């Protein structure tokens, strides 16, 4: 007997499962920062988050278009790729910004884009991160995706509210600490509008929550569906993690609840892949 897929209520899932899922999902996440000079030297400001994806041997950062619009057109752009102290930058001109679509209303969308990475950067990034193969998942995610109530949903990115500055160390005059965050919950709504689909990820705040008060900086981060498996002995394991959306907007906090607006599966596996296929 192998691993059996099981359904389970969020509150009944043990913390060990969440930790295991987080380790897998964070492996595909990346932070995008603006590097600028100030009176103390260089400083880094978080622009947004993204998911590392692979399609037909080319590597990209899947993100929101408003994150791409905030990228500098010259100088260096920094990337958060490791939990250890590091500085990884690429020249802005070495990156190909691919704007897919951005609507006039930030809350309504659409808001999708790609950053095509130069081949010379891929080896270094692979030493710390992995690229999610979106092409391999296309048919399943468009034709036979898992039911929304199967498993757990997770939003992953870097909330800027958790960014901290530390004292100089190891040759760095300034040190910024960014938190890669994975928050688990459920989706409250899924719908189509115009050429795109959308998913609302609901964040409930309570005395026990460790969710950031603001999700600014998580824009462009991935929305994941985590399928739960169970071994014959009863142990719960991460059976599969499925990239299922891209975050682009947070609503106001009302009655201890806010909603993270995301693009859904069709937007990724139809609209984004079509843009990749055209070689943009």
N, C-alpha and C positions, 0 to 999 in steps of 0.2 A: 504494500500500500504506500502511496506517495502522499504529497501534501494536498489537502482538501481546502478549497476556497470556502470561507465561512462569512456570514454576516454577523455583525455585533454592534450593540449600542456604544456610542462614543464613551460614555461614562464607565463602561465595563471593560474597556481596553486597558491593559496594564501599562505603566510608565515605561517598562523595558521595551515594549513594542514601539512606542513613540520615539524613544532614543535611537533604536535601530533604523527606523524609517528616516529620521532626521539626518543621520549619518550618510545614508544613500542619496537623499535629495540634495543636500548641501553640496555634494560632490559635483553637481551640474550648475550650481549658482555662481554668479560673479557680480562684484560691485564695480561701478564706474565712477571715477572721481576726476574732478578738474584740478589740475596742478598749476599753481600761479605763484609768482614771486611777491613777497612782502618785505617789510623792513627787517624781519628776522630770518629771511631766506625763503625757502619754498613752503607752501602750505597746500593742503589737499581739501577739497570741498566735495562732498558726495553729490553726484548728479542723479543717480538712480541705480536700479538693479537689472539683472538680465539672466537668461539661461543659455548655457553653451549648447549649441546644437550642430549636428553634422548632417549634410545632405549631399549625396553623390560625391563624397570625397572633399567637399569644401566645408569650411568651418565658419560659423557665425555666432553672434550674440543676438538672441531673440529678445526684444524689449518693446517698450512703448515708444511711439514716434515723438512724443513730447520730450522724452529723454534724449533722443537723437538730436532734436532741435536745439537742445541746450549744450551740445558738444562744441568745444572750441574748434575753429577751423585751422589753427596753427598752434605750434608748441606741442607739449606732451599731454597725453591723457593717461591717467593712472588706472590700474585695475587691481581689485582686491582678489587675490587668488590663493592665499594661504592664511592659516591661523597663526603662523609665525611672523615675527617682525620682518617686513620685506618692503621693497620698492620696485614695482614693476610698471613701466611706462612704455607707451608706443607713441610714435609721432602721429599727430592728427592726420597728416597727409598720407600716411600708410594705410589708413582705414577707409573702407568704402561704406558710407552711410546710405542705406536703402530705405527710403520713405515709402511705406505701403499706403497708409491712409490716416488722416487726422481730421476729425470733424470740428465744427465751430463751438460746440458745447462740450467742455471737458468731461462732464458727468455722463453724457450720452454716448461718447465715442463717435466713430471708430478712433482707435489710437494704437497703431501697430507699426513696428519698424524692425530693421535688421542692421547689424553692423557686420560686414564681412571682414574677417581677420586675415592679415597677410600670412602666407604660408610659413614665413620665417618665424612667426610667433607661436605657431601651434605646438611645437615640441616643448617649449618652456611651459606653456599652459598645461599641457598633458602631464607634465611632471607633478602637478598639484591637483589638477581637476580632470574631469571627463566630459566628453561631448555626447549628448543624447541623440541617437539616430532617429530623426523624425520620419525619414523616408520609409524605414522598416515598419513603422506603426500606422502608416497612412490608411491602408485598406481597413484594418480593424477599427480604427478610431472614427472613421467616417461611416462604415457599413454596419458594424456590430460592436459599438462601445459598451462597456459595462453599465449596468443600471446605476443611476445616481446615488441610490441608497446602499450600494454595495461598498463596504470598506469605509475608509475615512478620507476626508479632504484636507489638504494642507496648502497654505500660502507661504511662499519662501522668498525672502529678500532681505535688504539691509535697512532697518528703520533708522533714520537719521537722528531721532530723539535719543537713541542709545549711544551715539558717537561720543567718544571721550578723547581729551588731549592729555598726553603724559609728558613727563620730563624728558629731556634729551637722553638718548641711550644708544650704545653701539654705533657711534659715528653719525647718528641722525640728530640734527638740531631741533626738529619738531617731530613728534610721534602722534599719529591719530590711530585710535582703536575703533574698529567697526564691528558690529555684532551681526553675524549672519543668523537670521531668525526664521524658524519654521513654526507656524502656528496651526494647530489642528482644530477642525470644526466641521460645519456642514454648509451646504449651499441652500439658499432660500428660494432661488428663482433661476430658471434657465429660459432664454427666449431668443428669437431671431428678430433682427431689424435690418432692413435693406439687404446688403450683401454679407452681413456678418452675424455671428451668434455671440451671445453674452451669458455670463454666469455671475450671479451675486453670491459672494462668500460672506457669511455673517459672522461678526465678532461680538461675542457676549462678554461683557465685563462684570466681574463679581469680586468678592473678597479674596477668592482663590486664584484669580486669573493672573498670569504673568505676561499677558499681551501688552505691547507698547501702547501708550495712550494715543500716539499718532503713528500712522503707517507711511508718512512722508519719507521718500527714499526707497520704499518697496516697489514703487512704480516700475514696471518692466519685469518684475520678478515673476516666477512661475506659480501657477496653480496646479496642484498635483492630486490625482486620485490614487490612494494607496489601497491595494487589494490585500486582504488579510488571509493568510493560510494557516492551517492547523495540521501539525504532525500527528501520526497515529497515537502518540502518547498524550496528546492534548496541548502541547506547546504551540503558542501562537508565533508566527513568523511573517515577515514581509514577503508576500508572494509575488508582488509586482508593483512597481511605481510607474504611473502613466502621466506624462505631461499633458495637461488638459485645459490650460488657460494661461493668460497673461494679464497681470494686474495693471490697471491704469488710473484708478480714481478711488478716493475714500470719501464717504459721506460724513456729515457732521455726527458727533456723538450725541445720541438722543436716547434718554431712558436706558443708560448703560449698554447701548448697542450702536454699532456702526456697521456699514456695509462696504466691502471692498469690491468695486466693479471690475470685472475681468472679461476679456475676450474668451471664447470657448473653443471647443475642439475643431469645429468647422473652420473657424478663422485661421487656426494654425495649419491644419492638415489639408485645407483646400486653398485658402487665399495666400497664406505665406508660402506654401510649397510651390504654388503656381508662379509666384514672383521669383523664387529660387530657380525654378525650371527655365525661366526666360533668361537666366544668366545675369541678372541685375547685380 
